């Protein structure tokens, strides 16, 4: 992935490794998301300046390229997976991660969490794509009972599949595209998620609500986002 095809969601290995090295050089500790949640519950202390690193979707490059870099620095991280995007799923193409690769990551301490089933806008009334007979996908809008049934699979079904296939306990959910509202948060809480992550970059403090934890989306076409996140940490 030395050539970035989608600068809005990708980054080159060299730039990524340089960013991880910058964290090290600045003395910013990298902690796991479960450590963050334990701190929020008052169960443990964390360093005053630290970061949580997450990867979304589930691409084989995250297994083949990003993971070795993370291991080089000894950094923990979390993978947020949308289940139909895993190899073999309705949206899992040749660049998708496999269940076997996810199991390998699990066995080596990587935290695997939920990112919905089909990676779409979860708010009621928004346009989504639904799979129909023959594998064809059609554009539609769901409301009422149909929406609630679809959401059951997106927030509960995806959680159950990850837990069953990998033998893990899933307690975090990253909202696709960062789009959510109060009803989406209510459904996620009812499904048993302890934390909901968005894409609206902001420092996390002890008082930050667990149902809208902001993340900085670090992308090839927005290098200033990583710089801004570093400066936020450095100033604390």
N, C-alpha and C positions, 0 to 999 in steps of 0.2 A: 504494500500500500504506500509506496514511495510517491506515487502520483495521486493527488487528491482529486477524486471525481466529483464528490459532493462536499464542498467546503463548508456547508452549513451543518454537517454532522460528522465530518472526518478530520483527521489530523495526521501528519506524517510521523513515522516512528522516531525520526531524529528530533523533531520539535517536541514530541511527547516526552522523550527521554530527557531532553534539556529542561523541560518544565519540572519533571520529577527531581532532577538534580538541583534545580533552583530551590525547591522546597527544603531539600537537605542542607544546602548552603546557607539558607536563611534561618536554619534551626527550627523549622516548623514541623512538628511531629505529625505523623499520619496515623489516625486511629480508625478502628472499625466502626461501622454504624451501630452495632450492638453496644459498643462502649459509650457511644454518644447517648443512646437511649437509657443505659444504666445510669449515666451521669444525670440525665434529666429526671430520673426517678429518685435521685439522691442516694444511689447505691454505690457509686465509686467516683473517684476523682479523675480528671483528665488534665493534660498539660494546658497551661493558660493560652498558648498559641498552637492550635492544631487544626488539621483538615481531615475531612472524610472524602474519599475518592469513590466515585460510582461510574459504572458503564451501563448504558441502556441498550435494549433490544436483543442482543445475542448474535454477534457476527463471529465467524471463525477467526477473523483477524484479532479479535479480542483474546482468543485462546492462544493463537499462534504467535502473535506479535506483542500485544500489550502485556499479557501475563508474564512472559519472560522478563520484560523490563521492570515490572512491579516486583518480581522475585529478586531481581538484582539489587533493588533498594530495600528489600524486606518490608514493603508496604502492604498492609491489608487493604482490601477493597470489596465492594459489593457489585454484583451483576443483577440488573433488573431486566427480567426476561418476559417477552410476550410469547405465550406458549405456541400459538399457531405459526410463529416465525422460526421455531426450531426446525432443523432439518427433518423432513417427513411430514410437517404440518402443512396446512393449506397455503401458507404464505412463506414456507421455508425453502428458499432456493439454494443454489450451489454455494453461495457465500455465507449461508447460515451456520450457526454452531449446531453441534449434534448433542443428543442426550448423553452419549458416552463422554464427550468432552466436558459437559457440565458436571457429570459424575466425577471426573478426574479433578476438576476444580474444587468441587465439594470435599473430596477426600483430602485435599491439600489446604483446607481452611478458608476457601473463598466463600463469602456469604452470598447466597443466591436468593433473590427476592422477586416480587411480582411486578409486572408492567402491563397487565391486562391480557386478554386472549388474542385480540386482533389489532391492537394499536390504533385506535380511532378516538375521535372526540367523544367523551363519555357523557356529555351533557344532553339532556332530553331535547328532542326537536332538531338536533343538528344532523346534517347529512352524513350518512355512513354507507359503506359498501357491505352488502350481504351476499354470502355464497348461496347459490341455488343449485338445482339439479344439473349435473353435467360439469360442475366446477365453475360455471359462469358466475361472475360477480356483478350484482346490480346495485345501482345507487338508489337509496331510499331514505326516508325519515321516519323514525319511530317515536310514538308517544304512548302514554297510558300503560296498560298491561303488557303490550308488546315490547315497549321500552324496558319495563321492569324485568321481563323474562330475559331479554338480551343482556341486560346488565348483570343478571345473576351469573351468566356464563363468563362475562368479562371480569368480574371482581371475585366471585366465589369459585367458579369453575377453574379459572386459571390458577388460583391458589391451591385448590385441591389437586390439580394435575401435577404441579411442581412438587407438592408434598408427597404424593403417591409415587411419582417416577423417581424421585431423588431421596426419599426418606428423610426429609428435612421439615423444619417448622418455619413457615413463612409469616413474618409479622410486619413487613414494610411494603408499601406500594408506591411506585413512581407513576404519576399521572401522565399519560401520553400527551405530548405537546405542551404540558403544563396547564391544560384547560380543565377547569373544574368549577363547581358551584357548591352551595350548601347541601343540596340533595345528594350529589356525588359523594361528598365527604361523609354524609350520614350513612349511605350504603356501604362505604368502605369501613367505617367504624363498626357497623353491624356485622360485617363479614369477619371481624376479628383483627383487623390491621391496627397496630399500635402507632404507626407513623405513616404519614402521607407526604411524599416529596413532590415538589413542583420544579419549575425552571426559572423562577424569578430570583436571581442572584441576590443574596443578602446574608450577612453574618448571622450565625445561629448563636443565640444566647440562652441562658438558663430559663428565661421567660418566653422564649419563642414557642408558639403553639405547635404541638406535635402533628396537627392535621394540616399544616401548610409550611413545611420546612423548605426554605428556598435553596436552590442549588445554582451554581454558576455554570452555564453551558459553555465549555471551552471548545471552540471551533476554529478551523483553519482560517476562515474569513473574518474572525473577530479576536485577534490576539490580545486586544486591549482588555478583554474580559478576564483572562488569567492574570494580567498585570494588576487590574483593579482589585481582584480577589486577594492577591498578595499584599497589596498596599493596605487593604482593610485589616488583614492579619498583623501586618508589621506595625500598624499604628496602635494596636491594642496593648 
